[in-house]
Amino acid sequence: MKAAVVVTPGQIAIEKVPDPTPGPRDVVVEVAGCGICGTDLHIMDGEFAPAYPIVPATSSPAASWRWAAR
C-alpha cells in the first residue's frame, strides 16, 4: 500500500509500505479519504513524533477491508 511518510521534520514522501496485519481483536481498513489535523502538523514540524520516519494517521475516514482471524 502507499502512505504519506514524514521522513524527517518538514520532509514528506509517498512511499510503498507493507500492508498491516491485524491482531486478534483488530480490523484493517482501506482509507477512502483523509484529512490533516493539528496533531499531524505538529508531527510534520518535529514536535510530537517519537521517531522518524512516521506515518501520521489521526484523521482517516475509511471503509472496512479485512477482519482478523478468530
Biopython code that builds the backbone (N, CA, C, O; Angstrom):
import numpy as np
from Bio.PDB.StructureBuilder import StructureBuilder

atoms = [
    (1, "MET", "N", (0.841, -1.168, 0.000)),
    (1, "MET", "CA", (0.000, 0.000, 0.000)),
    (1, "MET", "C", (0.888, 1.232, 0.000)),
    (1, "MET", "O", (2.080, 1.148, 0.297)),
    (2, "LYS", "N", (0.308, 2.373, -0.332)),
    (2, "LYS", "CA", (1.058, 3.629, -0.322)),
    (2, "LYS", "C", (0.698, 4.429, 0.921)),
    (2, "LYS", "O", (-0.429, 4.366, 1.412)),
    (3, "ALA", "N", (1.668, 5.178, 1.421)),
    (3, "ALA", "CA", (1.442, 6.003, 2.608)),
    (3, "ALA", "C", (2.231, 7.297, 2.475)),
    (3, "ALA", "O", (3.300, 7.334, 1.866)),
    (4, "ALA", "N", (1.679, 8.359, 3.060)),
    (4, "ALA", "CA", (2.421, 9.614, 3.183)),
    (4, "ALA", "C", (3.297, 9.469, 4.420)),
    (4, "ALA", "O", (2.788, 9.368, 5.536)),
    (5, "VAL", "N", (4.590, 9.459, 4.228)),
    (5, "VAL", "CA", (5.541, 9.223, 5.310)),
    (5, "VAL", "C", (6.285, 10.520, 5.614)),
    (5, "VAL", "O", (6.859, 11.142, 4.720)),
    (6, "VAL", "N", (6.270, 10.920, 6.886)),
    (6, "VAL", "CA", (7.096, 12.046, 7.308)),
    (6, "VAL", "C", (8.481, 11.456, 7.567)),
    (6, "VAL", "O", (8.711, 10.796, 8.581)),
    (7, "VAL", "N", (9.393, 11.705, 6.638)),
    (7, "VAL", "CA", (10.732, 11.119, 6.695)),
    (7, "VAL", "C", (11.561, 11.810, 7.777)),
    (7, "VAL", "O", (12.186, 11.153, 8.610)),
    (8, "THR", "N", (11.559, 13.107, 7.753)),
    (8, "THR", "CA", (12.173, 13.955, 8.771)),
    (8, "THR", "C", (11.262, 15.167, 8.907)),
    (8, "THR", "O", (10.428, 15.389, 8.029)),
    (9, "PRO", "N", (11.382, 15.951, 9.954)),
    (9, "PRO", "CA", (10.529, 17.131, 10.059)),
    (9, "PRO", "C", (10.606, 17.986, 8.784)),
    (9, "PRO", "O", (11.685, 18.379, 8.342)),
    (10, "GLY", "N", (9.433, 18.259, 8.215)),
    (10, "GLY", "CA", (9.359, 19.072, 7.005)),
    (10, "GLY", "C", (9.546, 18.320, 5.704)),
    (10, "GLY", "O", (9.399, 18.915, 4.636)),
    (11, "GLN", "N", (9.865, 17.026, 5.750)),
    (11, "GLN", "CA", (10.070, 16.240, 4.531)),
    (11, "GLN", "C", (9.064, 15.097, 4.490)),
    (11, "GLN", "O", (9.110, 14.188, 5.319)),
    (12, "ILE", "N", (8.144, 15.151, 3.509)),
    (12, "ILE", "CA", (7.108, 14.133, 3.361)),
    (12, "ILE", "C", (7.303, 13.439, 2.023)),
    (12, "ILE", "O", (7.581, 14.089, 1.015)),
    (13, "ALA", "N", (7.157, 12.108, 2.012)),
    (13, "ALA", "CA", (7.295, 11.330, 0.784)),
    (13, "ALA", "C", (6.157, 10.322, 0.705)),
    (13, "ALA", "O", (5.711, 9.799, 1.726)),
    (14, "ILE", "N", (5.689, 10.053, -0.510)),
    (14, "ILE", "CA", (4.724, 8.973, -0.726)),
    (14, "ILE", "C", (5.553, 7.721, -0.968)),
    (14, "ILE", "O", (6.333, 7.657, -1.918)),
    (15, "GLU", "N", (5.381, 6.718, -0.097)),
    (15, "GLU", "CA", (6.192, 5.504, -0.168)),
    (15, "GLU", "C", (5.310, 4.270, -0.135)),
    (15, "GLU", "O", (4.200, 4.296, 0.397)),
    (16, "LYS", "N", (5.816, 3.191, -0.707)),
    (16, "LYS", "CA", (5.137, 1.901, -0.604)),
    (16, "LYS", "C", (5.548, 1.290, 0.728)),
    (16, "LYS", "O", (6.736, 1.172, 1.027)),
    (17, "VAL", "N", (4.555, 0.901, 1.526)),
    (17, "VAL", "CA", (4.808, 0.293, 2.831)),
    (17, "VAL", "C", (4.067, -1.042, 2.895)),
    (17, "VAL", "O", (3.101, -1.233, 2.156)),
    (18, "PRO", "N", (4.486, -1.963, 3.750)),
    (18, "PRO", "CA", (3.804, -3.257, 3.848)),
    (18, "PRO", "C", (2.356, -3.093, 4.313)),
    (18, "PRO", "O", (2.050, -2.213, 5.118)),
    (19, "ASP", "N", (1.470, -3.950, 3.797)),
    (19, "ASP", "CA", (0.096, -3.979, 4.293)),
    (19, "ASP", "C", (0.122, -4.385, 5.758)),
    (19, "ASP", "O", (0.859, -5.301, 6.124)),
    (20, "PRO", "N", (-0.660, -3.729, 6.603)),
    (20, "PRO", "CA", (-0.690, -4.113, 8.014)),
    (20, "PRO", "C", (-1.368, -5.464, 8.208)),
    (20, "PRO", "O", (-2.241, -5.845, 7.427)),
    (21, "THR", "N", (-0.970, -6.175, 9.234)),
    (21, "THR", "CA", (-1.585, -7.450, 9.600)),
    (21, "THR", "C", (-2.370, -7.234, 10.884)),
    (21, "THR", "O", (-1.800, -6.812, 11.890)),
    (22, "PRO", "N", (-3.690, -7.520, 10.867)),
    (22, "PRO", "CA", (-4.486, -7.282, 12.075)),
    (22, "PRO", "C", (-4.170, -8.276, 13.180)),
    (22, "PRO", "O", (-3.883, -9.446, 12.925)),
    (23, "GLY", "N", (-4.228, -7.786, 14.417)),
    (23, "GLY", "CA", (-4.100, -8.649, 15.578)),
    (23, "GLY", "C", (-5.423, -9.346, 15.845)),
    (23, "GLY", "O", (-6.364, -9.179, 15.069)),
    (24, "PRO", "N", (-5.527, -10.122, 16.920)),
    (24, "PRO", "CA", (-6.721, -10.926, 17.190)),
    (24, "PRO", "C", (-7.995, -10.107, 17.407)),
    (24, "PRO", "O", (-9.086, -10.628, 17.173)),
    (25, "ARG", "N", (-7.906, -8.872, 17.837)),
    (25, "ARG", "CA", (-9.105, -8.055, 18.051)),
    (25, "ARG", "C", (-9.074, -6.787, 17.196)),
    (25, "ARG", "O", (-9.679, -5.777, 17.556)),
    (26, "ASP", "N", (-8.369, -6.843, 16.069)),
    (26, "ASP", "CA", (-8.192, -5.685, 15.204)),
    (26, "ASP", "C", (-8.892, -5.876, 13.866)),
    (26, "ASP", "O", (-9.288, -6.983, 13.501)),
    (27, "VAL", "N", (-9.031, -4.784, 13.153)),
    (27, "VAL", "CA", (-9.515, -4.806, 11.777)),
    (27, "VAL", "C", (-8.648, -3.838, 10.976)),
    (27, "VAL", "O", (-8.304, -2.759, 11.458)),
    (28, "VAL", "N", (-8.301, -4.224, 9.764)),
    (28, "VAL", "CA", (-7.560, -3.349, 8.861)),
    (28, "VAL", "C", (-8.584, -2.695, 7.947)),
    (28, "VAL", "O", (-9.493, -3.365, 7.456)),
    (29, "VAL", "N", (-8.451, -1.405, 7.715)),
    (29, "VAL", "CA", (-9.401, -0.689, 6.868)),
    (29, "VAL", "C", (-8.689, -0.071, 5.674)),
    (29, "VAL", "O", (-7.508, 0.268, 5.747)),
    (30, "GLU", "N", (-9.419, 0.072, 4.575)),
    (30, "GLU", "CA", (-8.895, 0.754, 3.406)),
    (30, "GLU", "C", (-9.345, 2.204, 3.487)),
    (30, "GLU", "O", (-10.541, 2.483, 3.574)),
    (31, "VAL", "N", (-8.409, 3.108, 3.460)),
    (31, "VAL", "CA", (-8.726, 4.530, 3.609)),
    (31, "VAL", "C", (-9.316, 5.058, 2.307)),
    (31, "VAL", "O", (-8.715, 4.935, 1.240)),
    (32, "ALA", "N", (-10.504, 5.650, 2.416)),
    (32, "ALA", "CA", (-11.173, 6.233, 1.255)),
    (32, "ALA", "C", (-10.811, 7.706, 1.096)),
    (32, "ALA", "O", (-10.916, 8.261, 0.002)),
    (33, "GLY", "N", (-10.396, 8.321, 2.161)),
    (33, "GLY", "CA", (-10.003, 9.723, 2.147)),
    (33, "GLY", "C", (-9.429, 10.057, 3.501)),
    (33, "GLY", "O", (-9.603, 9.296, 4.453)),
    (34, "CYS", "N", (-8.760, 11.163, 3.603)),
    (34, "CYS", "CA", (-8.199, 11.522, 4.898)),
    (34, "CYS", "C", (-8.081, 13.030, 5.009)),
    (34, "CYS", "O", (-8.193, 13.757, 4.022)),
    (35, "GLY", "N", (-7.858, 13.471, 6.203)),
    (35, "GLY", "CA", (-7.662, 14.888, 6.456)),
    (35, "GLY", "C", (-6.375, 15.092, 7.223)),
    (35, "GLY", "O", (-5.725, 14.137, 7.648)),
    (36, "ILE", "N", (-6.023, 16.331, 7.389)),
    (36, "ILE", "CA", (-4.852, 16.686, 8.186)),
    (36, "ILE", "C", (-5.352, 17.498, 9.365)),
    (36, "ILE", "O", (-6.070, 18.482, 9.187)),
    (37, "CYS", "N", (-4.976, 17.091, 10.568)),
    (37, "CYS", "CA", (-5.397, 17.823, 11.761)),
    (37, "CYS", "C", (-4.178, 18.508, 12.388)),
    (37, "CYS", "O", (-3.056, 18.374, 11.899)),
    (38, "GLY", "N", (-4.413, 19.229, 13.458)),
    (38, "GLY", "CA", (-3.337, 19.943, 14.137)),
    (38, "GLY", "C", (-2.223, 19.033, 14.611)),
    (38, "GLY", "O", (-1.049, 19.397, 14.546)),
    (39, "THR", "N", (-2.587, 17.838, 15.094)),
    (39, "THR", "CA", (-1.571, 16.883, 15.548)),
    (39, "THR", "C", (-0.649, 16.490, 14.401)),
    (39, "THR", "O", (0.567, 16.407, 14.574)),
    (40, "ASP", "N", (-1.239, 16.246, 13.215)),
    (40, "ASP", "CA", (-0.423, 15.903, 12.044)),
    (40, "ASP", "C", (0.564, 17.024, 11.722)),
    (40, "ASP", "O", (1.717, 16.761, 11.383)),
    (41, "LEU", "N", (0.110, 18.270, 11.828)),
    (41, "LEU", "CA", (1.000, 19.405, 11.556)),
    (41, "LEU", "C", (2.149, 19.461, 12.560)),
    (41, "LEU", "O", (3.284, 19.770, 12.196)),
    (42, "HIS", "N", (1.849, 19.159, 13.827)),
    (42, "HIS", "CA", (2.916, 19.129, 14.838)),
    (42, "HIS", "C", (3.920, 18.014, 14.542)),
    (42, "HIS", "O", (5.125, 18.196, 14.714)),
    (43, "ILE", "N", (3.418, 16.855, 14.095)),
    (43, "ILE", "CA", (4.309, 15.746, 13.721)),
    (43, "ILE", "C", (5.198, 16.176, 12.558)),
    (43, "ILE", "O", (6.403, 15.922, 12.566)),
    (44, "MET", "N", (4.599, 16.831, 11.551)),
    (44, "MET", "CA", (5.378, 17.285, 10.394)),
    (44, "MET", "C", (6.402, 18.351, 10.777)),
    (44, "MET", "O", (7.439, 18.480, 10.127)),
    (45, "ASP", "N", (6.113, 19.113, 11.833)),
    (45, "ASP", "CA", (7.048, 20.145, 12.299)),
    (45, "ASP", "C", (8.109, 19.605, 13.256)),
    (45, "ASP", "O", (9.011, 20.339, 13.658)),
    (46, "GLY", "N", (8.005, 18.309, 13.629)),
    (46, "GLY", "CA", (9.001, 17.706, 14.503)),
    (46, "GLY", "C", (8.709, 17.852, 15.982)),
    (46, "GLY", "O", (9.603, 17.648, 16.804)),
    (47, "GLU", "N", (7.469, 18.204, 16.348)),
    (47, "GLU", "CA", (7.145, 18.445, 17.751)),
    (47, "GLU", "C", (6.633, 17.216, 18.505)),
    (47, "GLU", "O", (6.898, 17.087, 19.700)),
    (48, "PHE", "N", (5.899, 16.301, 17.835)),
    (48, "PHE", "CA", (5.244, 15.203, 18.555)),
    (48, "PHE", "C", (5.773, 13.813, 18.233)),
    (48, "PHE", "O", (5.506, 12.885, 18.997)),
    (49, "ALA", "N", (6.485, 13.625, 17.178)),
    (49, "ALA", "CA", (6.876, 12.277, 16.763)),
    (49, "ALA", "C", (8.020, 11.754, 17.624)),
    (49, "ALA", "O", (9.027, 12.440, 17.799)),
    (50, "PRO", "N", (7.872, 10.529, 18.171)),
    (50, "PRO", "CA", (8.956, 9.956, 18.973)),
    (50, "PRO", "C", (10.161, 9.559, 18.118)),
    (50, "PRO", "O", (11.298, 9.596, 18.587)),
    (51, "ALA", "N", (9.907, 9.175, 16.854)),
    (51, "ALA", "CA", (10.988, 8.757, 15.956)),
    (51, "ALA", "C", (10.512, 8.904, 14.512)),
    (51, "ALA", "O", (9.325, 8.769, 14.217)),
    (52, "TYR", "N", (11.445, 9.177, 13.637)),
    (52, "TYR", "CA", (11.139, 9.271, 12.208)),
    (52, "TYR", "C", (11.829, 8.129, 11.495)),
    (52, "TYR", "O", (12.887, 7.694, 11.949)),
    (53, "PRO", "N", (11.285, 7.618, 10.400)),
    (53, "PRO", "CA", (10.085, 8.054, 9.707)),
    (53, "PRO", "C", (8.817, 7.640, 10.455)),
    (53, "PRO", "O", (8.831, 6.697, 11.246)),
    (54, "ILE", "N", (7.711, 8.365, 10.193)),
    (54, "ILE", "CA", (6.430, 8.074, 10.825)),
    (54, "ILE", "C", (5.312, 8.334, 9.818)),
    (54, "ILE", "O", (5.404, 9.239, 8.990)),
    (55, "VAL", "N", (4.255, 7.526, 9.902)),
    (55, "VAL", "CA", (3.064, 7.720, 9.076)),
    (55, "VAL", "C", (1.984, 8.284, 9.982)),
    (55, "VAL", "O", (1.401, 7.539, 10.770)),
    (56, "PRO", "N", (1.697, 9.592, 9.894)),
    (56, "PRO", "CA", (0.636, 10.141, 10.738)),
    (56, "PRO", "C", (-0.714, 9.591, 10.287)),
    (56, "PRO", "O", (-0.977, 9.493, 9.088)),
    (57, "ALA", "N", (-1.551, 9.241, 11.224)),
    (57, "ALA", "CA", (-2.858, 8.659, 10.878)),
    (57, "ALA", "C", (-3.873, 8.991, 11.961)),
    (57, "ALA", "O", (-4.431, 8.090, 12.588)),
    (58, "THR", "N", (-4.113, 10.260, 12.180)),
    (58, "THR", "CA", (-5.055, 10.634, 13.233)),
    (58, "THR", "C", (-6.450, 10.927, 12.708)),
    (58, "THR", "O", (-7.406, 10.887, 13.482)),
    (59, "SER", "N", (-6.603, 11.222, 11.417)),
    (59, "SER", "CA", (-7.912, 11.589, 10.859)),
    (59, "SER", "C", (-8.129, 10.875, 9.537)),
    (59, "SER", "O", (-7.810, 11.421, 8.481)),
    (60, "SER", "N", (-8.672, 9.655, 9.578)),
    (60, "SER", "CA", (-8.839, 8.877, 8.352)),
    (60, "SER", "C", (-10.204, 8.211, 8.265)),
    (60, "SER", "O", (-10.383, 7.127, 8.819)),
    (61, "PRO", "N", (-11.176, 8.826, 7.587)),
    (61, "PRO", "CA", (-12.429, 8.111, 7.326)),
    (61, "PRO", "C", (-12.116, 6.907, 6.444)),
    (61, "PRO", "O", (-11.252, 6.997, 5.571)),
    (62, "ALA", "N", (-12.794, 5.794, 6.652)),
    (62, "ALA", "CA", (-12.428, 4.594, 5.908)),
    (62, "ALA", "C", (-13.606, 3.651, 5.748)),
    (62, "ALA", "O", (-14.686, 3.875, 6.296)),
    (63, "ALA", "N", (-13.375, 2.590, 4.983)),
    (63, "ALA", "CA", (-14.346, 1.513, 4.800)),
    (63, "ALA", "C", (-13.684, 0.205, 5.205)),
    (63, "ALA", "O", (-12.479, 0.041, 5.010)),
    (64, "SER", "N", (-14.449, -0.733, 5.766)),
    (64, "SER", "CA", (-13.895, -1.998, 6.235)),
    (64, "SER", "C", (-13.184, -2.733, 5.109)),
    (64, "SER", "O", (-13.647, -2.738, 3.968)),
    (65, "TRP", "N", (-12.064, -3.348, 5.436)),
    (65, "TRP", "CA", (-11.290, -4.040, 4.423)),
    (65, "TRP", "C", (-11.026, -5.493, 4.785)),
    (65, "TRP", "O", (-11.321, -6.372, 3.976)),
    (66, "ARG", "N", (-10.479, -5.790, 5.973)),
    (66, "ARG", "CA", (-10.136, -7.169, 6.318)),
    (66, "ARG", "C", (-10.219, -7.353, 7.827)),
    (66, "ARG", "O", (-9.622, -6.587, 8.584)),
    (67, "TRP", "N", (-10.954, -8.364, 8.261)),
    (67, "TRP", "CA", (-11.090, -8.677, 9.689)),
    (67, "TRP", "C", (-9.992, -9.634, 10.120)),
    (67, "TRP", "O", (-9.479, -10.410, 9.313)),
    (68, "ALA", "N", (-9.640, -9.574, 11.382)),
    (68, "ALA", "CA", (-8.664, -10.508, 11.941)),
    (68, "ALA", "C", (-9.282, -11.903, 12.019)),
    (68, "ALA", "O", (-10.493, -12.039, 12.190)),
    (69, "ALA", "N", (-8.458, -12.928, 11.895)),
    (69, "ALA", "CA", (-8.926, -14.306, 12.051)),
    (69, "ALA", "C", (-9.215, -14.569, 13.520)),
    (69, "ALA", "O", (-8.556, -14.006, 14.394)),
    (70, "ARG", "N", (-10.193, -15.417, 13.798)),
    (70, "ARG", "CA", (-10.524, -15.743, 15.191)),
    (70, "ARG", "C", (-9.937, -17.062, 15.595)),
    (70, "ARG", "O", (-10.115, -17.494, 16.734)),
]
sb = StructureBuilder()
sb.init_structure("model")
sb.init_model(0)
sb.init_chain("A")
sb.init_seg("    ")
for serial, (resi, resn, name, xyz) in enumerate(atoms, 1):
    if name == "N":
        sb.init_residue(resn, " ", resi, " ")
    sb.init_atom(name, np.array(xyz, "f"), 0.0, 1.0, " ", f" {name:<3s}", serial, name[0])
structure = sb.get_structure()
